[in-house]
Amino acid sequence: MGVAFGGAHLPTGALAAVAAGLIGIFLGIILIIHRSIWPAVIARGLFDATTFALLPLIANKFPQLRP
């Protein structure tokens, strides 16, 4: 499951695909442990919210990453 998730992110670059694959594996483990999709959904939402909140800081510290 994580490999497919990472593979779907290949157009954004190899590093993003590997990161997405690791996140997919982590979310899959959460799904297996809890036997419910909701803990994984909440974990993904928290990850996305944190990433979104940190974007201005990252963009200021690493201007070469700006689009």
PyMOL Python script that loads the backbone (N, CA, C, O; Angstrom):
from pymol import cmd

cmd.read_pdbstr("""\
ATOM      1  N   MET A   1       0.833  -1.184   0.000  1.00  0.00           N
ATOM      2  CA  MET A   1       0.000   0.000   0.000  1.00  0.00           C
ATOM      3  C   MET A   1       0.880   1.251   0.000  1.00  0.00           C
ATOM      4  O   MET A   1       0.631   2.181  -0.767  1.00  0.00           O
ATOM      5  N   GLY A   2       1.905   1.280   0.852  1.00  0.00           N
ATOM      6  CA  GLY A   2       2.793   2.431   0.918  1.00  0.00           C
ATOM      7  C   GLY A   2       3.589   2.611  -0.359  1.00  0.00           C
ATOM      8  O   GLY A   2       3.853   3.739  -0.776  1.00  0.00           O
ATOM      9  N   VAL A   3       3.977   1.497  -0.988  1.00  0.00           N
ATOM     10  CA  VAL A   3       4.735   1.566  -2.232  1.00  0.00           C
ATOM     11  C   VAL A   3       3.883   2.177  -3.335  1.00  0.00           C
ATOM     12  O   VAL A   3       4.370   3.004  -4.107  1.00  0.00           O
ATOM     13  N   ALA A   4       2.626   1.783  -3.417  1.00  0.00           N
ATOM     14  CA  ALA A   4       1.718   2.349  -4.420  1.00  0.00           C
ATOM     15  C   ALA A   4       1.500   3.833  -4.163  1.00  0.00           C
ATOM     16  O   ALA A   4       1.454   4.629  -5.101  1.00  0.00           O
ATOM     17  N   PHE A   5       1.366   4.204  -2.896  1.00  0.00           N
ATOM     18  CA  PHE A   5       1.180   5.612  -2.533  1.00  0.00           C
ATOM     19  C   PHE A   5       2.413   6.416  -2.944  1.00  0.00           C
ATOM     20  O   PHE A   5       2.289   7.511  -3.493  1.00  0.00           O
ATOM     21  N   GLY A   6       3.593   5.875  -2.679  1.00  0.00           N
ATOM     22  CA  GLY A   6       4.829   6.538  -3.084  1.00  0.00           C
ATOM     23  C   GLY A   6       4.960   6.616  -4.590  1.00  0.00           C
ATOM     24  O   GLY A   6       5.361   7.645  -5.133  1.00  0.00           O
ATOM     25  N   GLY A   7       4.618   5.518  -5.271  1.00  0.00           N
ATOM     26  CA  GLY A   7       4.689   5.508  -6.725  1.00  0.00           C
ATOM     27  C   GLY A   7       3.786   6.539  -7.371  1.00  0.00           C
ATOM     28  O   GLY A   7       4.119   7.091  -8.419  1.00  0.00           O
ATOM     29  N   ALA A   8       2.655   6.798  -6.756  1.00  0.00           N
ATOM     30  CA  ALA A   8       1.737   7.809  -7.287  1.00  0.00           C
ATOM     31  C   ALA A   8       2.338   9.208  -7.192  1.00  0.00           C
ATOM     32  O   ALA A   8       1.894  10.122  -7.888  1.00  0.00           O
ATOM     33  N   HIS A   9       3.346   9.383  -6.332  1.00  0.00           N
ATOM     34  CA  HIS A   9       3.979  10.689  -6.158  1.00  0.00           C
ATOM     35  C   HIS A   9       5.274  10.826  -6.965  1.00  0.00           C
ATOM     36  O   HIS A   9       5.975  11.828  -6.823  1.00  0.00           O
ATOM     37  N   LEU A  10       5.603   9.851  -7.799  1.00  0.00           N
ATOM     38  CA  LEU A  10       6.824   9.923  -8.601  1.00  0.00           C
ATOM     39  C   LEU A  10       6.905  11.162  -9.491  1.00  0.00           C
ATOM     40  O   LEU A  10       8.000  11.696  -9.661  1.00  0.00           O
ATOM     41  N   PRO A  11       5.800  11.648 -10.068  1.00  0.00           N
ATOM     42  CA  PRO A  11       5.906  12.851 -10.894  1.00  0.00           C
ATOM     43  C   PRO A  11       6.412  14.082 -10.129  1.00  0.00           C
ATOM     44  O   PRO A  11       6.880  15.038 -10.747  1.00  0.00           O
ATOM     45  N   THR A  12       6.324  14.069  -8.801  1.00  0.00           N
ATOM     46  CA  THR A  12       6.805  15.215  -8.016  1.00  0.00           C
ATOM     47  C   THR A  12       8.271  15.070  -7.635  1.00  0.00           C
ATOM     48  O   THR A  12       8.831  15.962  -6.998  1.00  0.00           O
ATOM     49  N   GLY A  13       8.902  13.964  -8.014  1.00  0.00           N
ATOM     50  CA  GLY A  13      10.320  13.762  -7.742  1.00  0.00           C
ATOM     51  C   GLY A  13      10.557  12.538  -6.874  1.00  0.00           C
ATOM     52  O   GLY A  13       9.664  12.077  -6.162  1.00  0.00           O
ATOM     53  N   ALA A  14      11.782  12.020  -6.946  1.00  0.00           N
ATOM     54  CA  ALA A  14      12.123  10.795  -6.225  1.00  0.00           C
ATOM     55  C   ALA A  14      12.041  10.984  -4.715  1.00  0.00           C
ATOM     56  O   ALA A  14      11.536  10.108  -4.014  1.00  0.00           O
ATOM     57  N   LEU A  15      12.528  12.110  -4.205  1.00  0.00           N
ATOM     58  CA  LEU A  15      12.502  12.346  -2.760  1.00  0.00           C
ATOM     59  C   LEU A  15      11.068  12.401  -2.244  1.00  0.00           C
ATOM     60  O   LEU A  15      10.757  11.823  -1.202  1.00  0.00           O
ATOM     61  N   ALA A  16      10.200  13.092  -2.970  1.00  0.00           N
ATOM     62  CA  ALA A  16       8.790  13.169  -2.568  1.00  0.00           C
ATOM     63  C   ALA A  16       8.134  11.793  -2.631  1.00  0.00           C
ATOM     64  O   ALA A  16       7.296  11.468  -1.790  1.00  0.00           O
ATOM     65  N   ALA A  17       8.506  10.986  -3.616  1.00  0.00           N
ATOM     66  CA  ALA A  17       7.931   9.643  -3.737  1.00  0.00           C
ATOM     67  C   ALA A  17       8.365   8.755  -2.573  1.00  0.00           C
ATOM     68  O   ALA A  17       7.557   7.999  -2.032  1.00  0.00           O
ATOM     69  N   VAL A  18       9.631   8.844  -2.189  1.00  0.00           N
ATOM     70  CA  VAL A  18      10.116   8.050  -1.052  1.00  0.00           C
ATOM     71  C   VAL A  18       9.427   8.504   0.232  1.00  0.00           C
ATOM     72  O   VAL A  18       8.979   7.678   1.027  1.00  0.00           O
ATOM     73  N   ALA A  19       9.342   9.826   0.433  1.00  0.00           N
ATOM     74  CA  ALA A  19       8.676  10.354   1.631  1.00  0.00           C
ATOM     75  C   ALA A  19       7.213   9.917   1.665  1.00  0.00           C
ATOM     76  O   ALA A  19       6.716   9.495   2.709  1.00  0.00           O
ATOM     77  N   ALA A  20       6.529  10.016   0.537  1.00  0.00           N
ATOM     78  CA  ALA A  20       5.122   9.606   0.484  1.00  0.00           C
ATOM     79  C   ALA A  20       4.985   8.108   0.734  1.00  0.00           C
ATOM     80  O   ALA A  20       4.040   7.670   1.389  1.00  0.00           O
ATOM     81  N   GLY A  21       5.922   7.324   0.215  1.00  0.00           N
ATOM     82  CA  GLY A  21       5.888   5.886   0.463  1.00  0.00           C
ATOM     83  C   GLY A  21       6.044   5.557   1.939  1.00  0.00           C
ATOM     84  O   GLY A  21       5.350   4.683   2.458  1.00  0.00           O
ATOM     85  N   LEU A  22       6.954   6.254   2.618  1.00  0.00           N
ATOM     86  CA  LEU A  22       7.143   6.036   4.057  1.00  0.00           C
ATOM     87  C   LEU A  22       5.906   6.452   4.845  1.00  0.00           C
ATOM     88  O   LEU A  22       5.502   5.774   5.789  1.00  0.00           O
ATOM     89  N   ILE A  23       5.312   7.569   4.448  1.00  0.00           N
ATOM     90  CA  ILE A  23       4.075   8.009   5.106  1.00  0.00           C
ATOM     91  C   ILE A  23       2.967   6.983   4.865  1.00  0.00           C
ATOM     92  O   ILE A  23       2.197   6.666   5.772  1.00  0.00           O
ATOM     93  N   GLY A  24       2.893   6.471   3.644  1.00  0.00           N
ATOM     94  CA  GLY A  24       1.892   5.451   3.329  1.00  0.00           C
ATOM     95  C   GLY A  24       2.066   4.188   4.159  1.00  0.00           C
ATOM     96  O   GLY A  24       1.086   3.600   4.617  1.00  0.00           O
ATOM     97  N   ILE A  25       3.314   3.773   4.351  1.00  0.00           N
ATOM     98  CA  ILE A  25       3.575   2.597   5.191  1.00  0.00           C
ATOM     99  C   ILE A  25       3.150   2.876   6.625  1.00  0.00           C
ATOM    100  O   ILE A  25       2.501   2.041   7.256  1.00  0.00           O
ATOM    101  N   PHE A  26       3.511   4.045   7.143  1.00  0.00           N
ATOM    102  CA  PHE A  26       3.137   4.434   8.500  1.00  0.00           C
ATOM    103  C   PHE A  26       1.615   4.446   8.668  1.00  0.00           C
ATOM    104  O   PHE A  26       1.096   3.935   9.660  1.00  0.00           O
ATOM    105  N   LEU A  27       0.907   5.026   7.707  1.00  0.00           N
ATOM    106  CA  LEU A  27      -0.555   5.070   7.789  1.00  0.00           C
ATOM    107  C   LEU A  27      -1.153   3.667   7.675  1.00  0.00           C
ATOM    108  O   LEU A  27      -2.162   3.366   8.314  1.00  0.00           O
ATOM    109  N   GLY A  28      -0.535   2.814   6.867  1.00  0.00           N
ATOM    110  CA  GLY A  28      -0.991   1.431   6.768  1.00  0.00           C
ATOM    111  C   GLY A  28      -0.830   0.678   8.078  1.00  0.00           C
ATOM    112  O   GLY A  28      -1.691  -0.116   8.456  1.00  0.00           O
ATOM    113  N   ILE A  29       0.279   0.931   8.771  1.00  0.00           N
ATOM    114  CA  ILE A  29       0.495   0.300  10.078  1.00  0.00           C
ATOM    115  C   ILE A  29      -0.562   0.763  11.070  1.00  0.00           C
ATOM    116  O   ILE A  29      -1.100  -0.038  11.836  1.00  0.00           O
ATOM    117  N   ILE A  30      -0.859   2.067  11.052  1.00  0.00           N
ATOM    118  CA  ILE A  30      -1.917   2.589  11.931  1.00  0.00           C
ATOM    119  C   ILE A  30      -3.244   1.896  11.619  1.00  0.00           C
ATOM    120  O   ILE A  30      -3.981   1.513  12.529  1.00  0.00           O
ATOM    121  N   LEU A  31      -3.540   1.739  10.337  1.00  0.00           N
ATOM    122  CA  LEU A  31      -4.779   1.083   9.912  1.00  0.00           C
ATOM    123  C   LEU A  31      -4.846  -0.361  10.421  1.00  0.00           C
ATOM    124  O   LEU A  31      -5.886  -0.801  10.910  1.00  0.00           O
ATOM    125  N   ILE A  32      -3.756  -1.079  10.305  1.00  0.00           N
ATOM    126  CA  ILE A  32      -3.726  -2.479  10.751  1.00  0.00           C
ATOM    127  C   ILE A  32      -3.871  -2.578  12.269  1.00  0.00           C
ATOM    128  O   ILE A  32      -4.629  -3.407  12.771  1.00  0.00           O
ATOM    129  N   ILE A  33      -3.148  -1.738  12.990  1.00  0.00           N
ATOM    130  CA  ILE A  33      -3.182  -1.796  14.459  1.00  0.00           C
ATOM    131  C   ILE A  33      -4.573  -1.479  14.998  1.00  0.00           C
ATOM    132  O   ILE A  33      -5.080  -2.173  15.879  1.00  0.00           O
ATOM    133  N   HIS A  34      -5.183  -0.425  14.462  1.00  0.00           N
ATOM    134  CA  HIS A  34      -6.465   0.037  15.007  1.00  0.00           C
ATOM    135  C   HIS A  34      -7.685  -0.604  14.343  1.00  0.00           C
ATOM    136  O   HIS A  34      -8.803  -0.488  14.845  1.00  0.00           O
ATOM    137  N   ARG A  35      -7.464  -1.280  13.213  1.00  0.00           N
ATOM    138  CA  ARG A  35      -8.562  -1.914  12.468  1.00  0.00           C
ATOM    139  C   ARG A  35      -9.688  -0.937  12.131  1.00  0.00           C
ATOM    140  O   ARG A  35     -10.862  -1.302  12.073  1.00  0.00           O
ATOM    141  N   SER A  36      -9.297   0.296  11.914  1.00  0.00           N
ATOM    142  CA  SER A  36     -10.236   1.351  11.532  1.00  0.00           C
ATOM    143  C   SER A  36      -9.462   2.361  10.696  1.00  0.00           C
ATOM    144  O   SER A  36      -8.280   2.608  10.936  1.00  0.00           O
ATOM    145  N   ILE A  37     -10.137   2.937   9.718  1.00  0.00           N
ATOM    146  CA  ILE A  37      -9.479   3.922   8.869  1.00  0.00           C
ATOM    147  C   ILE A  37      -9.347   5.283   9.559  1.00  0.00           C
ATOM    148  O   ILE A  37      -8.489   6.083   9.187  1.00  0.00           O
ATOM    149  N   TRP A  38     -10.188   5.548  10.557  1.00  0.00           N
ATOM    150  CA  TRP A  38     -10.244   6.885  11.146  1.00  0.00           C
ATOM    151  C   TRP A  38      -8.971   7.339  11.845  1.00  0.00           C
ATOM    152  O   TRP A  38      -8.603   8.503  11.691  1.00  0.00           O
ATOM    153  N   PRO A  39      -8.278   6.501  12.598  1.00  0.00           N
ATOM    154  CA  PRO A  39      -7.005   6.972  13.164  1.00  0.00           C
ATOM    155  C   PRO A  39      -5.988   7.370  12.085  1.00  0.00           C
ATOM    156  O   PRO A  39      -5.237   8.329  12.263  1.00  0.00           O
ATOM    157  N   ALA A  40      -5.965   6.637  10.973  1.00  0.00           N
ATOM    158  CA  ALA A  40      -5.065   6.986   9.875  1.00  0.00           C
ATOM    159  C   ALA A  40      -5.505   8.286   9.206  1.00  0.00           C
ATOM    160  O   ALA A  40      -4.663   9.094   8.813  1.00  0.00           O
ATOM    161  N   VAL A  41      -6.804   8.494   9.076  1.00  0.00           N
ATOM    162  CA  VAL A  41      -7.325   9.739   8.498  1.00  0.00           C
ATOM    163  C   VAL A  41      -6.937  10.922   9.382  1.00  0.00           C
ATOM    164  O   VAL A  41      -6.514  11.963   8.880  1.00  0.00           O
ATOM    165  N   ILE A  42      -7.079  10.763  10.687  1.00  0.00           N
ATOM    166  CA  ILE A  42      -6.722  11.834  11.622  1.00  0.00           C
ATOM    167  C   ILE A  42      -5.218  12.100  11.573  1.00  0.00           C
ATOM    168  O   ILE A  42      -4.795  13.256  11.567  1.00  0.00           O
ATOM    169  N   ALA A  43      -4.406  11.038  11.537  1.00  0.00           N
ATOM    170  CA  ALA A  43      -2.953  11.204  11.457  1.00  0.00           C
ATOM    171  C   ALA A  43      -2.562  11.934  10.176  1.00  0.00           C
ATOM    172  O   ALA A  43      -1.692  12.804  10.201  1.00  0.00           O
ATOM    173  N   ARG A  44      -3.189  11.592   9.071  1.00  0.00           N
ATOM    174  CA  ARG A  44      -2.883  12.257   7.798  1.00  0.00           C
ATOM    175  C   ARG A  44      -3.315  13.718   7.837  1.00  0.00           C
ATOM    176  O   ARG A  44      -2.611  14.591   7.329  1.00  0.00           O
ATOM    177  N   GLY A  45      -4.466  13.982   8.437  1.00  0.00           N
ATOM    178  CA  GLY A  45      -4.924  15.361   8.571  1.00  0.00           C
ATOM    179  C   GLY A  45      -3.978  16.195   9.418  1.00  0.00           C
ATOM    180  O   GLY A  45      -3.691  17.343   9.081  1.00  0.00           O
ATOM    181  N   LEU A  46      -3.490  15.625  10.519  1.00  0.00           N
ATOM    182  CA  LEU A  46      -2.528  16.335  11.368  1.00  0.00           C
ATOM    183  C   LEU A  46      -1.215  16.579  10.630  1.00  0.00           C
ATOM    184  O   LEU A  46      -0.616  17.647  10.755  1.00  0.00           O
ATOM    185  N   PHE A  47      -0.773  15.592   9.864  1.00  0.00           N
ATOM    186  CA  PHE A  47       0.446  15.753   9.072  1.00  0.00           C
ATOM    187  C   PHE A  47       0.283  16.875   8.047  1.00  0.00           C
ATOM    188  O   PHE A  47       1.155  17.734   7.917  1.00  0.00           O
ATOM    189  N   ASP A  48      -0.834  16.862   7.323  1.00  0.00           N
ATOM    190  CA  ASP A  48      -1.077  17.892   6.313  1.00  0.00           C
ATOM    191  C   ASP A  48      -1.206  19.276   6.942  1.00  0.00           C
ATOM    192  O   ASP A  48      -0.678  20.249   6.405  1.00  0.00           O
ATOM    193  N   ALA A  49      -1.903  19.375   8.076  1.00  0.00           N
ATOM    194  CA  ALA A  49      -2.068  20.664   8.751  1.00  0.00           C
ATOM    195  C   ALA A  49      -0.725  21.200   9.238  1.00  0.00           C
ATOM    196  O   ALA A  49      -0.450  22.394   9.125  1.00  0.00           O
ATOM    197  N   THR A  50       0.107  20.316   9.777  1.00  0.00           N
ATOM    198  CA  THR A  50       1.431  20.731  10.243  1.00  0.00           C
ATOM    199  C   THR A  50       2.294  21.192   9.075  1.00  0.00           C
ATOM    200  O   THR A  50       2.974  22.214   9.164  1.00  0.00           O
ATOM    201  N   THR A  51       2.266  20.446   7.993  1.00  0.00           N
ATOM    202  CA  THR A  51       3.027  20.822   6.805  1.00  0.00           C
ATOM    203  C   THR A  51       2.577  22.180   6.284  1.00  0.00           C
ATOM    204  O   THR A  51       3.409  23.027   5.961  1.00  0.00           O
ATOM    205  N   PHE A  52       1.274  22.393   6.199  1.00  0.00           N
ATOM    206  CA  PHE A  52       0.730  23.661   5.717  1.00  0.00           C
ATOM    207  C   PHE A  52       1.141  24.809   6.630  1.00  0.00           C
ATOM    208  O   PHE A  52       1.486  25.889   6.151  1.00  0.00           O
ATOM    209  N   ALA A  53       1.105  24.584   7.948  1.00  0.00           N
ATOM    210  CA  ALA A  53       1.463  25.633   8.905  1.00  0.00           C
ATOM    211  C   ALA A  53       2.950  25.982   8.823  1.00  0.00           C
ATOM    212  O   ALA A  53       3.328  27.128   9.065  1.00  0.00           O
ATOM    213  N   LEU A  54       3.790  25.010   8.487  1.00  0.00           N
ATOM    214  CA  LEU A  54       5.236  25.245   8.435  1.00  0.00           C
ATOM    215  C   LEU A  54       5.725  25.761   7.080  1.00  0.00           C
ATOM    216  O   LEU A  54       6.887  26.149   6.959  1.00  0.00           O
ATOM    217  N   LEU A  55       4.871  25.774   6.072  1.00  0.00           N
ATOM    218  CA  LEU A  55       5.298  26.204   4.740  1.00  0.00           C
ATOM    219  C   LEU A  55       5.924  27.595   4.713  1.00  0.00           C
ATOM    220  O   LEU A  55       6.964  27.760   4.075  1.00  0.00           O
ATOM    221  N   PRO A  56       5.347  28.609   5.372  1.00  0.00           N
ATOM    222  CA  PRO A  56       5.993  29.931   5.337  1.00  0.00           C
ATOM    223  C   PRO A  56       7.401  29.910   5.942  1.00  0.00           C
ATOM    224  O   PRO A  56       8.307  30.548   5.406  1.00  0.00           O
ATOM    225  N   LEU A  57       7.592  29.199   7.031  1.00  0.00           N
ATOM    226  CA  LEU A  57       8.909  29.100   7.658  1.00  0.00           C
ATOM    227  C   LEU A  57       9.904  28.416   6.725  1.00  0.00           C
ATOM    228  O   LEU A  57      11.040  28.868   6.578  1.00  0.00           O
ATOM    229  N   ILE A  58       9.475  27.337   6.106  1.00  0.00           N
ATOM    230  CA  ILE A  58      10.349  26.605   5.190  1.00  0.00           C
ATOM    231  C   ILE A  58      10.682  27.463   3.975  1.00  0.00           C
ATOM    232  O   ILE A  58      11.826  27.475   3.521  1.00  0.00           O
ATOM    233  N   ALA A  59       9.698  28.176   3.447  1.00  0.00           N
ATOM    234  CA  ALA A  59       9.916  29.012   2.264  1.00  0.00           C
ATOM    235  C   ALA A  59      10.884  30.148   2.565  1.00  0.00           C
ATOM    236  O   ALA A  59      11.681  30.518   1.703  1.00  0.00           O
ATOM    237  N   ASN A  60      10.832  30.710   3.775  1.00  0.00           N
ATOM    238  CA  ASN A  60      11.754  31.785   4.138  1.00  0.00           C
ATOM    239  C   ASN A  60      13.167  31.264   4.378  1.00  0.00           C
ATOM    240  O   ASN A  60      14.140  31.932   4.028  1.00  0.00           O
ATOM    241  N   LYS A  61      13.285  30.093   4.965  1.00  0.00           N
ATOM    242  CA  LYS A  61      14.604  29.535   5.277  1.00  0.00           C
ATOM    243  C   LYS A  61      15.284  28.956   4.036  1.00  0.00           C
ATOM    244  O   LYS A  61      16.508  29.007   3.915  1.00  0.00           O
ATOM    245  N   PHE A  62      14.489  28.408   3.118  1.00  0.00           N
ATOM    246  CA  PHE A  62      15.022  27.787   1.904  1.00  0.00           C
ATOM    247  C   PHE A  62      14.358  28.407   0.672  1.00  0.00           C
ATOM    248  O   PHE A  62      13.480  27.787   0.073  1.00  0.00           O
ATOM    249  N   PRO A  63      14.762  29.615   0.286  1.00  0.00           N
ATOM    250  CA  PRO A  63      14.098  30.289  -0.842  1.00  0.00           C
ATOM    251  C   PRO A  63      14.211  29.526  -2.160  1.00  0.00           C
ATOM    252  O   PRO A  63      13.383  29.714  -3.052  1.00  0.00           O
ATOM    253  N   GLN A  64      15.217  28.673  -2.296  1.00  0.00           N
ATOM    254  CA  GLN A  64      15.360  27.900  -3.535  1.00  0.00           C
ATOM    255  C   GLN A  64      14.236  26.886  -3.717  1.00  0.00           C
ATOM    256  O   GLN A  64      14.055  26.365  -4.817  1.00  0.00           O
ATOM    257  N   LEU A  65      13.477  26.596  -2.658  1.00  0.00           N
ATOM    258  CA  LEU A  65      12.363  25.652  -2.752  1.00  0.00           C
ATOM    259  C   LEU A  65      11.061  26.312  -3.185  1.00  0.00           C
ATOM    260  O   LEU A  65      10.071  25.628  -3.443  1.00  0.00           O
ATOM    261  N   ARG A  66      11.061  27.627  -3.266  1.00  0.00           N
ATOM    262  CA  ARG A  66       9.836  28.323  -3.687  1.00  0.00           C
ATOM    263  C   ARG A  66       9.549  28.025  -5.150  1.00  0.00           C
ATOM    264  O   ARG A  66      10.468  27.843  -5.949  1.00  0.00           O
ATOM    265  N   PRO A  67       8.261  27.976  -5.495  1.00  0.00           N
ATOM    266  CA  PRO A  67       7.931  27.717  -6.911  1.00  0.00           C
ATOM    267  C   PRO A  67       8.283  28.890  -7.797  1.00  0.00           C
ATOM    268  O   PRO A  67       8.071  28.835  -9.008  1.00  0.00           O
TER     269      PRO A  67
END
""", "prot")
cmd.dss("prot")
cmd.show_as("cartoon", "prot")
cmd.util.cbc("prot")
cmd.orient("prot")
